């Protein structure tokens, strides 16, 4: 039976690496995949991992209808044996419904990879719909670690090293500048829940350690 599988985890949990591994395993057995990604760090139309591997992909823009796109490909003589979707957290809920239809009506396996929650520890809409519809959810076990050494379960957005909890849900990482502060460096860091609640990033923890006379600035209870 074909399945909609949601491989979920934090940032840095190795999900794009696993997506590329699945692609490699299947294509080396002569199977033909359709690969989609969105807002990949390597640019439009790419699926890349932090380990440096990259492959071509179809950019899953807002207006992409997965079902219609695959029907179009198949009816023009193309072959598809399975579907991989990376950065699925960025998809609209309706697009996840389309993926479920691809599984049920086209009888293709769909492997969706995504971050579960955003920097405010709220579910991304695409991930929420995947949790609701997936036949199976796999929580990736490649453990990302917080700076304290504990298992990192939460994603933090940082501006110049300090954790922020407000702003647009989607700001692609490794970019410089945002609306409020054009020179600021926006980044992401994975943290354990304790340090996410206390808003302590590696940079603020280091700064606190270097100035023992300054008590940690910490609004957490
Ligand atoms: Zn921690």
Boltz pocket constraint, residues with backbone or C-beta under 6 A from the ligand:
constraints:
  - pocket:
      binder: B
      contacts: [[A, 146], [A, 147], [A, 148], [A, 149], [A, 150], [A, 191], [A, 192], [A, 193], [A, 194], [A, 195]]
      max_distance: 6.0
